[in-house]
Amino acid sequence: MAKSLDNVIAIRREVDASTDPDFLIPPVAQYGAALLLVVVAAIIAVVASQYVPAPGLTLIFVLPVVIAGAWLGWGPSLVAAAAGVLVFDFFFTQPYYSLRIEDPAEIWAASLLLITAAIVGVVAWQSRRRAFEARRAAEQAEGLHALAHAIIEGDPEVAHAAAAALGRMFAAPAAVLSQENGRLKVLASCGGAKLSQTDMQAAEDALAQETPMRAQTYPHDMSKFDIWPVNAGAQRRYALAVDFGQSVFERPATADRLLEIVAAYLATGVAPSI
């Protein structure tokens, strides 16, 4: 079962990485793609210039900005807007092959292109961001729903369900630890979670102090996992561990609240077996 959970989380992370606005596509590739879109628009404009006056060609150069904003983000969108204005000025206004513009109508057209492209780029980027945030919220809700469903059904492997929920919610390696008779072990994991000796020591301290431990903080500077103790009210104690450093997303501001919810679900799920 653990292997199948790992496969599910790995696939989920690959899908989310392709649509995450903060996913680190190399900057050179981002801006290169934006400029390539402007080149394509310029080719279309050359063909259209035989039938459309120069001011009418400006709308063609808005398209790369929209695509860059929706696909690559605000920075590449702004570059596409600036590059579009320069290309329009250089190739489609008199004197040709110069950045000077003599016709007031063409000056107005170039200025309007820059303003329109910038506004449209911002709108496209914000729409993409809102769609992404809604998708992430839905993913987190589905992860919690799956865990709650496992508890309601009395799943004996609720620890695996909790680890899978964490992995799904944060798209990161996650694990559930248990401590019994002073011995700490990994009870369930997903996403290829591998806790080092430093991580295990951080988990022991978190359980002893009943306080969450952030990764890479004193005295466990080399730890990679955030640790959250679970108050199950029993001799066997539990802790949640998430490696946000390996996530395709930044650590969300609501991470502590979500971890508290998972911890409460886990405590409820293991209580009958105590």
BAFI-3210 file (N, C-alpha, C; in Angstrom, 3 decimals, decimal comma, padded with zeros to 6 digits):
// residues 274
n [1|2|3|4|5|6|7|8|9|10|11|12|13|14|15|16|17|18|19|20|21|22|23|24|25|26|27|28|29|30|31|32|33|34|35|36|37|38|39|40|41|42|43|44|45|46|47|48|49|50|51|52|53|54|55|56|57|58|59|60|61|62|63|64|65|66|67|68|69|70|71|72|73|74|75|76|77|78|79|80|81|82|83|84|85|86|87|88|89|90|91|92|93|94|95|96|97|98|99|100|101|102|103|104|105|106|107|108|109|110|111|112|113|114|115|116|117|118|119|120|121|122|123|124|125|126|127|128|129|130|131|132|133|134|135|136|137|138|139|140|141|142|143|144|145|146|147|148|149|150|151|152|153|154|155|156|157|158|159|160|161|162|163|164|165|166|167|168|169|170|171|172|173|174|175|176|177|178|179|180|181|182|183|184|185|186|187|188|189|190|191|192|193|194|195|196|197|198|199|200|201|202|203|204|205|206|207|208|209|210|211|212|213|214|215|216|217|218|219|220|221|222|223|224|225|226|227|228|229|230|231|232|233|234|235|236|237|238|239|240|241|242|243|244|245|246|247|248|249|250|251|252|253|254|255|256|257|258|259|260|261|262|263|264|265|266|267|268|269|270|271|272|273|274]
n.u [000,825|001,958|003,766|002,067|000,828|003,000|003,424|001,065|001,336|003,682|002,868|000,897|002,452|003,933|001,922|000,945|003,234|003,428|001,546|001,863|002,281|004,513|006,367|009,651|010,548|013,326|014,619|015,755|014,516|011,855|011,779|012,873|010,899|008,833|009,862|010,017|007,333|006,708|008,185|006,786|004,357|005,233|005,800|003,242|002,166|003,605|002,557|-000,094|000,178|-000,067|-002,696|-003,757|-003,627|-000,820|-001,436|-003,510|-002,234|-001,327|-002,903|-002,218|000,166|-000,586|-001,402|000,891|001,515|-000,718|-000,681|001,844|001,437|-000,567|000,657|003,403|003,810|004,104|006,582|007,789|005,580|005,614|008,041|007,394|005,507|007,060|008,934|007,221|006,307|008,710|009,355|007,140|007,505|009,992|009,693|007,221|006,500|006,998|010,079|011,030|012,772|013,923|013,952|012,686|009,694|007,607|005,011|002,262|-000,036|000,917|002,642|000,819|-000,463|001,585|002,045|-000,443|-000,473|001,532|000,422|-002,046|-001,159|000,288|-001,722|-003,454|-001,699|-001,269|-003,869|-004,217|-002,214|-003,070|-005,497|-004,622|-003,221|-005,313|-006,824|-005,023|-004,709|-007,285|-007,363|-005,380|-006,544|-008,766|-007,475|-006,303|-008,598|-009,697|-007,758|-008,031|-010,656|-010,445|-008,915|-010,642|-012,706|-011,453|-011,120|-013,755|-014,637|-013,216|-010,618|-007,882|-005,335|-004,893|-002,801|-001,325|-003,194|-003,208|-000,578|-000,659|-002,594|-001,255|000,859|-000,556|-001,837|000,263|001,991|004,460|007,147|006,094|005,439|004,309|005,030|005,616|005,815|006,671|007,099|009,404|010,665|011,149|009,709|009,234|006,031|004,350|004,691|005,010|005,565|008,276|009,542|012,271|013,638|016,308|018,832|019,036|016,544|014,919|015,774|014,909|012,179|011,839|012,439|010,395|008,162|008,776|008,729|006,276|005,832|005,729|008,300|010,285|011,870|015,426|016,126|017,526|017,912|018,458|019,764|020,316|018,118|015,434|012,725|009,579|008,173|005,351|003,845|001,452|-001,310|-002,507|-003,376|-002,392|-000,273|001,235|002,664|002,388|003,647|003,688|005,333|006,703|008,359|008,898|010,816|011,225|008,970|006,952|005,871|005,852|006,111|002,945|001,048|-000,936|-000,097|000,429|-002,128|-003,440|-001,927|-002,572|-005,236|-005,008|-003,576|-005,488|-007,420|-005,928|-005,433|-008,021|-008,552|-006,763|-007,424|-009,425|-007,954|-006,315]
n.v [-001,209|001,243|001,694|002,100|004,448|006,195|006,294|007,559|010,098|010,990|011,239|013,196|015,377|015,854|016,680|018,991|020,546|021,366|023,336|025,201|028,551|029,386|027,535|026,536|027,138|027,459|030,770|031,792|030,244|030,999|033,775|033,602|032,145|034,016|036,040|034,602|034,268|036,891|037,134|035,351|036,727|038,991|037,943|037,225|039,774|040,921|039,616|040,436|043,168|043,831|044,201|045,585|048,752|050,297|051,175|049,382|046,985|046,742|045,264|042,645|042,327|042,283|039,770|037,993|038,973|038,363|035,554|035,018|036,091|034,400|031,962|032,079|034,071|037,260|038,699|037,694|038,420|041,215|041,667|040,696|042,624|045,003|044,221|043,799|046,407|047,612|046,071|046,622|049,386|049,412|047,934|048,557|051,229|054,485|056,389|053,317|050,518|051,813|053,302|055,645|057,573|059,290|059,942|061,234|059,712|057,119|057,225|057,496|055,031|053,221|053,888|053,317|050,597|049,693|050,401|049,024|046,379|046,022|046,238|044,136|042,011|041,979|041,393|038,834|037,435|037,683|036,328|033,777|033,274|033,334|031,154|029,112|029,231|028,548|025,954|024,741|025,040|023,399|020,967|020,613|020,432|018,085|016,261|016,314|015,434|012,809|011,693|011,987|010,355|007,865|007,553|007,526|005,156|003,429|002,633|000,557|001,290|004,033|005,759|005,631|006,778|009,353|010,205|010,126|012,084|014,392|014,443|014,847|017,304|019,126|018,524|017,255|015,301|013,269|012,085|009,885|009,538|007,331|006,891|004,687|003,348|004,880|004,535|005,663|005,579|005,392|005,292|005,467|006,616|008,799|009,914|009,439|010,016|010,414|010,285|011,727|011,062|013,400|014,553|012,703|013,096|015,706|015,240|013,695|015,623|017,433|015,936|015,522|018,114|018,839|020,612|022,154|021,722|023,570|023,045|023,105|024,759|025,989|023,696|021,985|022,316|021,052|019,623|018,588|018,283|019,640|019,253|018,057|017,555|015,105|015,056|012,405|011,366|009,008|006,168|005,524|007,731|010,237|011,834|014,275|014,719|016,824|017,562|020,454|021,635|020,008|020,293|021,286|023,669|026,744|026,907|027,004|029,739|028,850|026,453|025,511|025,505|023,633|021,354|021,033|020,268|017,799|016,454|016,358|014,739|012,388|011,760|011,199|008,984|007,004|006,668|004,652|002,277|002,267]
n.w [000,000|000,789|-001,271|-003,454|-002,612|-002,672|-005,429|-006,276|-005,060|-006,298|-008,977|-008,628|-007,822|-010,136|-011,919|-010,599|-010,637|-013,270|-013,497|-011,541|-010,612|-009,283|-009,765|-010,560|-013,462|-015,564|-015,577|-017,956|-019,897|-019,516|-020,220|-022,723|-024,073|-023,983|-025,636|-027,989|-028,575|-029,232|-031,576|-033,238|-033,328|-034,690|-037,208|-038,027|-038,088|-040,189|-042,396|-042,139|-042,477|-045,126|-045,545|-043,423|-041,803|-040,085|-037,312|-036,702|-036,391|-033,859|-032,101|-032,598|-031,276|-028,684|-028,090|-027,532|-025,007|-023,449|-023,579|-022,449|-019,898|-018,869|-018,975|-018,249|-016,337|-014,535|-014,980|-017,531|-019,088|-018,998|-020,278|-022,812|-023,540|-023,658|-025,625|-027,769|-028,314|-029,140|-031,420|-033,033|-033,370|-034,689|-037,079|-038,233|-038,270|-039,648|-039,743|-041,279|-039,805|-037,700|-034,450|-034,180|-034,314|-036,451|-037,255|-035,566|-035,073|-035,111|-032,957|-030,899|-031,239|-030,593|-027,916|-026,811|-027,283|-025,501|-022,995|-023,030|-023,362|-020,995|-019,026|-019,773|-019,482|-016,693|-015,797|-016,925|-015,575|-012,894|-013,040|-013,585|-011,226|-009,321|-010,213|-009,779|-006,967|-006,176|-007,113|-005,538|-003,010|-003,335|-003,662|-001,150|000,410|-000,618|000,155|002,976|003,116|002,157|004,188|006,389|005,517|005,570|008,312|009,233|008,102|009,599|008,936|009,378|008,788|009,290|009,706|007,353|005,674|006,721|006,187|003,392|002,960|003,855|002,017|-000,332|000,129|000,421|-001,615|-001,134|000,325|003,015|006,370|008,982|012,311|015,072|018,587|021,051|024,221|024,464|022,063|018,828|015,621|012,026|010,996|008,783|005,395|002,537|-000,863|-001,070|001,361|003,512|006,537|008,286|010,814|012,234|011,730|013,050|015,663|016,023|015,919|018,238|020,169|019,653|020,419|023,113|024,117|023,332|021,238|018,059|015,566|013,425|010,281|009,852|012,013|015,059|017,763|015,684|013,104|010,711|010,009|007,844|007,797|008,773|011,929|013,664|016,674|017,783|019,801|021,120|023,413|024,692|025,572|023,384|021,188|018,628|015,623|013,037|009,923|007,485|004,509|003,407|001,888|-000,315|-001,727|-004,570|-004,169|-002,274|001,318|002,611|004,054|005,651|006,652|009,305|010,449|008,819|009,387|012,059|011,807|010,452|012,405|014,445|013,224|012,950|015,647|016,446|014,846|015,747|018,355|019,150|019,089|021,184]
ca.u [000,000|002,838|004,322|001,035|000,656|004,124|003,191|000,012|001,869|004,645|002,105|000,247|003,450|004,270|000,811|000,894|004,400|003,224|000,582|002,153|002,902|005,796|007,262|010,856|011,030|014,508|014,284|016,137|013,473|010,649|011,886|013,087|009,593|008,087|010,402|009,637|005,942|006,734|008,670|005,652|003,415|005,810|005,622|001,825|001,963|004,172|001,557|-001,298|000,455|-000,470|-004,124|-004,161|-002,710|000,078|-002,076|-004,343|-001,392|-000,954|-003,642|-001,504|001,241|-001,163|-001,553|002,007|001,465|-001,764|-000,204|002,943|000,895|-001,327|001,491|004,732|003,828|004,132|007,850|007,818|004,512|006,107|009,064|006,691|004,884|008,111|009,489|006,212|006,328|009,943|009,238|006,162|008,145|011,132|009,353|005,920|006,259|007,981|010,900|011,196|014,061|014,417|013,098|012,025|008,346|007,320|003,574|001,620|-000,988|001,676|003,124|-000,326|-000,710|002,625|001,801|-001,632|-000,075|002,253|-000,506|-003,008|-000,457|000,627|-002,955|-003,922|-000,761|-001,550|-005,143|-003,993|-001,414|-003,906|-006,476|-003,891|-002,936|-006,550|-007,190|-004,093|-005,026|-008,521|-007,015|-004,664|-007,508|-009,564|-006,611|-006,180|-009,892|-009,850|-006,873|-008,674|-011,866|-010,024|-008,503|-011,856|-013,440|-010,754|-011,395|-015,160|-014,748|-012,444|-009,450|-006,839|-004,094|-005,190|-001,533|-001,017|-004,125|-002,765|000,623|-001,094|-003,280|-000,230|001,564|-001,455|-002,129|001,441|002,819|005,786|007,339|005,480|005,500|003,706|005,928|005,021|006,772|006,116|008,151|010,610|011,247|010,512|009,866|008,366|004,880|003,849|005,313|004,664|006,376|009,708|010,049|013,359|014,053|017,666|018,956|018,744|015,080|014,348|016,057|013,991|010,861|011,844|012,368|009,057|007,255|009,111|008,321|004,924|005,916|006,155|009,673|010,488|013,105|016,622|016,156|018,318|019,271|018,506|019,959|020,430|016,870|014,738|011,284|008,806|007,600|004,183|003,419|000,020|-001,782|-003,468|-003,821|-002,108|001,135|001,863|002,573|002,540|004,104|003,605|006,556|006,560|009,567|008,475|011,925|011,128|007,689|006,994|005,273|006,376|005,357|001,791|000,851|-001,912|000,443|000,243|-003,544|-003,759|-001,277|-003,378|-006,437|-004,592|-003,215|-006,736|-008,002|-005,119|-005,690|-009,339|-008,504|-006,001|-007,922|-010,090|-007,045|-005,429]
ca.v [000,000|002,404|001,910|002,691|005,826|006,961|006,516|008,560|011,409|011,387|011,696|014,452|016,443|016,169|017,443|020,302|021,325|021,927|024,436|026,082|029,781|029,573|026,445|027,167|026,993|028,314|032,123|031,975|029,614|031,814|035,001|033,203|031,784|035,263|036,695|033,783|034,611|038,186|036,866|034,777|037,825|039,852|037,274|037,383|041,188|041,169|039,150|041,257|044,554|044,043|044,474|046,379|049,862|050,076|051,217|048,206|045,822|046,694|044,214|041,372|042,243|042,070|038,323|037,385|039,410|037,570|034,166|035,001|036,315|033,235|030,761|032,239|034,971|038,703|039,156|037,441|039,184|042,583|041,638|040,556|043,915|045,929|043,749|044,028|047,831|047,865|045,445|047,409|050,653|049,224|047,358|048,904|052,670|055,260|055,676|051,905|050,033|052,826|053,419|056,953|057,601|060,649|060,137|061,280|058,604|055,919|057,396|057,157|053,593|052,520|054,141|052,554|049,190|049,419|050,487|047,927|045,118|045,922|045,971|042,795|041,066|041,897|040,688|037,422|036,847|037,580|035,260|032,518|033,103|032,976|029,794|028,215|029,198|027,773|024,546|024,266|024,921|022,199|019,809|020,458|019,960|016,680|015,475|016,186|014,612|011,413|011,241|011,860|009,188|006,681|007,444|007,134|003,746|002,617|002,088|000,236|001,939|005,459|006,486|005,734|007,757|010,670|010,543|010,404|013,376|015,425|014,496|015,410|018,695|019,980|018,038|017,137|014,075|013,383|010,847|009,829|008,841|006,876|006,667|003,791|002,906|005,650|004,213|006,417|004,950|005,878|004,401|005,537|007,716|008,887|010,871|009,156|010,666|009,735|011,105|011,500|010,969|014,740|014,707|011,870|013,761|016,848|014,696|013,319|016,858|017,998|015,151|015,744|019,479|019,039|021,862|021,936|022,056|023,942|022,516|023,953|025,729|025,548|023,138|020,961|023,136|020,204|018,908|018,958|018,114|020,281|018,219|018,500|016,487|014,796|014,717|011,316|010,983|007,593|005,869|005,650|009,120|010,372|013,122|014,449|015,292|017,259|018,175|021,525|021,964|019,187|020,548|022,157|024,920|027,319|026,530|027,909|030,444|028,086|025,112|025,099|025,209|022,378|020,284|020,829|019,518|016,416|015,882|016,055|013,569|011,211|011,433|010,569|007,686|006,001|006,555|003,380|001,151|002,429]
ca.w [000,000|000,848|-002,598|-004,301|-002,175|-003,207|-006,862|-006,418|-004,707|-007,328|-010,137|-008,248|-007,815|-011,518|-012,489|-009,981|-011,042|-014,599|-013,461|-010,428|-011,059|-008,626|-010,122|-011,063|-014,827|-015,652|-016,043|-019,360|-020,712|-019,410|-021,008|-024,111|-024,631|-024,176|-026,837|-029,151|-028,858|-029,925|-032,941|-033,974|-033,568|-035,719|-038,506|-038,374|-038,407|-041,530|-043,364|-042,014|-042,848|-046,512|-045,587|-042,262|-041,524|-038,951|-035,985|-036,482|-036,104|-032,438|-031,398|-032,769|-030,287|-027,359|-027,893|-026,778|-023,615|-022,798|-023,454|-021,479|-018,567|-018,429|-018,998|-017,664|-015,191|-014,729|-015,552|-018,973|-019,732|-019,145|-021,329|-024,085|-023,840|-024,085|-026,895|-028,802|-028,677|-029,888|-032,740|-033,783|-033,713|-035,588|-038,378|-038,796|-038,263|-040,424|-040,735|-041,008|-039,286|-036,773|-033,284|-034,219|-034,870|-036,900|-037,370|-034,234|-034,933|-034,787|-031,585|-030,055|-031,348|-029,835|-026,485|-026,446|-027,262|-024,266|-021,865|-023,135|-023,126|-019,577|-018,268|-020,103|-018,883|-015,254|-015,629|-017,229|-014,497|-011,702|-013,270|-013,436|-009,811|-008,618|-010,598|-009,101|-005,545|-006,031|-007,346|-004,373|-001,923|-003,603|-003,424|000,295|000,916|-001,007|001,007|004,285|002,946|002,044|005,520|007,207|005,039|006,074|009,752|009,394|007,725|010,529|008,256|010,359|008,372|009,264|009,619|005,927|005,112|007,161|005,418|002,021|002,968|003,935|000,737|-001,345|000,447|000,285|-002,724|-000,542|001,102|004,342|007,143|010,311|013,231|016,329|019,679|022,067|025,144|024,213|020,762|017,743|014,315|010,947|010,902|007,405|004,647|001,122|-001,602|-000,914|002,573|004,196|007,660|008,752|012,259|012,752|011,690|014,109|016,929|016,088|016,236|019,648|020,953|019,465|021,248|024,521|024,480|022,819|020,478|016,670|015,230|012,034|009,687|009,788|013,101|016,210|017,665|014,632|011,902|009,519|009,775|006,622|007,968|009,824|012,793|014,419|017,595|017,816|021,145|020,992|024,745|024,923|025,777|022,065|020,756|017,186|015,106|011,591|009,362|006,095|003,957|002,512|000,997|-001,511|-002,372|-005,739|-003,731|-001,054|002,513|002,670|005,318|006,439|006,886|010,703|010,675|008,147|010,138|013,262|011,425|010,196|013,700|015,154|012,573|013,288|017,047|016,489|014,188|016,488|019,740|019,477|019,179|022,343]
c.u [000,857|003,412|003,315|000,779|001,774|003,926|002,139|000,553|002,853|003,932|001,458|001,225|003,838|003,183|000,790|002,065|004,193|002,294|000,846|002,819|004,232|006,784|008,451|011,249|012,231|014,157|014,620|015,065|012,191|010,712|012,159|011,781|008,756|008,562|010,049|008,192|005,855|007,199|007,538|004,632|003,922|005,631|004,175|001,544|002,499|003,167|000,330|-001,083|000,080|-001,937|-004,591|-003,169|-001,946|-000,616|-002,923|-003,541|-001,072|-001,662|-002,948|-000,455|000,711|-001,255|-000,372|001,984|000,435|-001,277|000,903|002,421|000,183|-000,453|002,753|004,783|004,034|005,417|007,945|006,738|004,951|007,173|008,420|006,042|005,917|008,686|008,506|006,190|007,553|009,872|008,252|006,774|009,200|010,696|008,103|005,564|007,354|008,746|011,137|012,623|014,747|013,445|012,452|010,639|008,000|005,826|002,941|000,638|-000,272|002,287|002,021|-000,591|000,310|002,411|000,605|-001,330|000,601|001,309|-001,472|-002,350|-000,138|-000,609|-003,438|-003,011|-001,004|-002,826|-004,966|-003,225|-002,250|-004,950|-005,833|-003,610|-004,184|-006,975|-006,293|-004,427|-006,302|-008,238|-006,285|-005,610|-008,363|-008,752|-006,460|-007,474|-010,100|-008,962|-007,468|-009,920|-011,508|-009,606|-009,721|-012,649|-012,792|-011,041|-012,820|-015,350|-013,967|-011,242|-008,349|-005,498|-004,306|-003,907|-001,112|-001,923|-003,704|-001,520|000,264|-001,787|-002,277|000,502|000,732|-001,689|-000,950|002,342|004,268|005,919|006,799|005,523|004,733|004,630|005,150|006,129|006,089|007,251|009,481|011,260|010,454|010,765|008,912|007,251|004,325|004,511|004,803|005,552|007,868|010,326|011,120|013,887|015,452|017,669|018,644|017,245|014,427|014,595|015,150|012,586|010,778|011,721|010,985|008,038|007,504|008,605|006,888|004,810|006,346|007,596|009,765|011,813|014,210|016,607|016,916|017,436|019,425|018,638|019,991|019,148|016,171|013,215|010,738|008,120|006,452|003,734|001,897|-000,353|-002,891|-003,946|-003,561|-000,621|001,888|001,622|002,904|003,060|003,963|004,886|006,338|007,841|009,153|009,573|011,892|009,792|007,878|006,367|006,053|005,520|004,185|001,650|-000,081|-001,397|000,187|-001,205|-003,932|-003,140|-002,040|-004,621|-006,095|-004,238|-004,470|-007,418|-007,251|-005,379|-007,042|-009,302|-007,780|-006,542|-008,586|-009,143|-006,124|-005,898]
c.v [001,255|002,725|002,565|004,141|006,705|007,271|007,591|009,952|011,893|011,920|013,040|015,603|016,830|017,022|018,854|021,173|022,000|023,130|025,416|027,358|030,054|028,450|026,995|026,681|027,903|029,682|032,355|031,400|030,441|033,022|034,707|032,840|033,030|035,989|035,923|034,066|035,951|038,010|036,298|035,857|038,753|039,248|037,412|038,822|041,537|040,767|040,063|042,687|044,870|044,453|045,428|047,518|049,628|050,155|049,980|046,970|045,682|045,568|042,860|041,209|042,182|040,575|037,690|037,761|038,589|036,147|034,072|035,196|035,102|032,002|030,912|033,167|036,425|039,179|038,939|038,208|040,617|042,672|041,522|041,870|044,903|045,529|043,983|045,473|048,148|047,286|046,222|048,720|050,460|048,806|047,959|050,388|053,366|056,209|054,228|051,590|051,097|052,899|054,802|056,811|059,050|060,941|060,140|060,135|057,319|056,001|057,011|055,649|052,805|052,689|053,326|051,065|048,838|049,414|049,305|046,592|044,938|045,578|044,549|041,743|040,884|041,109|039,190|036,739|036,669|036,474|033,902|032,228|032,679|031,549|028,779|028,093|028,408|026,285|023,965|024,091|023,676|020,940|019,548|019,914|018,484|015,772|015,254|015,301|013,133|010,861|011,040|010,621|007,896|006,467|006,964|005,650|002,827|001,953|001,799|000,887|003,447|006,286|006,654|006,763|009,176|011,116|010,894|011,756|014,522|015,581|015,142|016,898|019,620|019,599|017,915|015,779|014,266|012,036|011,015|008,985|008,399|006,610|005,839|003,240|003,585|005,396|004,899|005,719|005,598|004,858|004,339|006,717|007,710|009,928|010,652|009,809|009,803|010,646|010,721|011,363|012,313|014,991|013,909|012,497|014,978|016,385|014,302|014,556|017,488|017,268|015,400|017,113|019,786|020,363|021,555|022,396|022,390|023,382|023,577|025,072|025,126|024,784|022,072|021,646|022,326|019,438|019,450|018,946|019,042|019,169|018,805|017,364|016,336|014,371|013,669|010,818|009,521|007,401|005,926|007,070|009,206|011,759|013,111|015,116|015,612|017,957|019,236|021,931|021,184|019,387|021,417|023,508|025,469|026,847|027,495|028,554|029,675|026,698|024,639|024,727|023,875|021,183|019,994|019,998|018,050|015,734|015,499|014,830|012,300|010,781|010,739|009,155|006,618|005,777|005,213|002,205|001,198|001,578]
c.w [000,000|-000,524|-003,515|-003,922|-002,700|-004,678|-007,092|-006,146|-005,760|-008,563|-009,838|-008,294|-009,231|-012,167|-011,935|-010,429|-012,385|-014,596|-012,332|-010,911|-010,404|-008,943|-010,896|-012,447|-014,940|-016,213|-017,507|-020,279|-020,683|-020,333|-022,475|-024,794|-024,894|-025,435|-028,102|-029,549|-029,603|-031,362|-033,799|-034,301|-034,661|-037,113|-038,975|-038,794|-039,789|-042,599|-043,343|-042,468|-044,294|-046,616|-044,479|-042,058|-040,229|-037,597|-035,678|-036,137|-034,618|-031,686|-031,503|-031,681|-028,851|-027,049|-027,154|-025,307|-022,838|-022,553|-022,415|-020,068|-018,014|-018,270|-018,158|-016,458|-015,576|-015,406|-017,055|-019,724|-019,970|-020,229|-022,701|-024,503|-024,365|-025,437|-028,033|-029,268|-029,529|-031,304|-033,615|-034,257|-034,802|-036,992|-039,034|-038,715|-039,061|-039,494|-040,313|-040,571|-038,432|-035,608|-033,181|-034,840|-035,203|-036,938|-035,975|-034,010|-034,550|-033,391|-030,591|-030,062|-030,531|-028,330|-026,000|-026,382|-025,941|-023,070|-021,856|-022,805|-021,654|-018,744|-018,506|-019,479|-017,397|-015,001|-015,869|-016,109|-013,236|-011,843|-013,083|-011,965|-009,039|-008,944|-009,894|-007,620|-005,281|-006,185|-006,134|-003,185|-002,097|-003,322|-001,930|000,899|000,585|-000,163|002,389|004,215|002,876|003,400|006,424|006,817|005,564|007,554|009,995|009,102|008,659|009,885|009,274|010,026|008,255|009,184|008,170|005,259|005,491|006,386|003,978|001,933|003,013|002,616|-000,341|-001,116|000,157|-000,887|-002,278|000,143|002,515|005,038|008,447|011,172|014,461|017,342|020,758|022,901|024,841|022,870|019,654|016,416|013,309|010,764|009,480|006,715|003,213|000,466|-001,455|000,309|003,238|005,294|008,116|010,273|012,915|012,780|012,817|015,487|017,124|016,453|017,706|020,537|020,847|020,334|022,734|024,999|024,087|022,062|019,047|016,450|013,745|011,548|009,717|010,824|014,278|017,189|016,575|013,272|010,618|009,226|008,539|006,772|009,054|010,622|013,598|015,339|017,595|019,217|021,029|022,345|025,053|025,174|024,455|021,582|019,261|016,827|013,584|011,100|007,890|005,663|002,931|001,542|-000,303|-002,232|-003,608|-005,407|-002,550|000,125|002,668|004,037|006,238|006,830|008,317|010,984|010,039|008,874|011,428|012,950|011,187|011,512|014,488|014,559|012,963|014,733|017,215|015,930|014,970|017,890|020,040|019,674|020,389|023,507]
res [m|a|k|s|l|d|n|v|i|a|i|r|r|e|v|d|a|s|t|d|p|d|f|l|i|p|p|v|a|q|y|g|a|a|l|l|l|v|v|v|a|a|i|i|a|v|v|a|s|q|y|v|p|a|p|g|l|t|l|i|f|v|l|p|v|v|i|a|g|a|w|l|g|w|g|p|s|l|v|a|a|a|a|g|v|l|v|f|d|f|f|f|t|q|p|y|y|s|l|r|i|e|d|p|a|e|i|w|a|a|s|l|l|l|i|t|a|a|i|v|g|v|v|a|w|q|s|r|r|r|a|f|e|a|r|r|a|a|e|q|a|e|g|l|h|a|l|a|h|a|i|i|e|g|d|p|e|v|a|h|a|a|a|a|a|l|g|r|m|f|a|a|p|a|a|v|l|s|q|e|n|g|r|l|k|v|l|a|s|c|g|g|a|k|l|s|q|t|d|m|q|a|a|e|d|a|l|a|q|e|t|p|m|r|a|q|t|y|p|h|d|m|s|k|f|d|i|w|p|v|n|a|g|a|q|r|r|y|a|l|a|v|d|f|g|q|s|v|f|e|r|p|a|t|a|d|r|l|l|e|i|v|a|a|y|l|a|t|g|v|a|p|s|i]
***
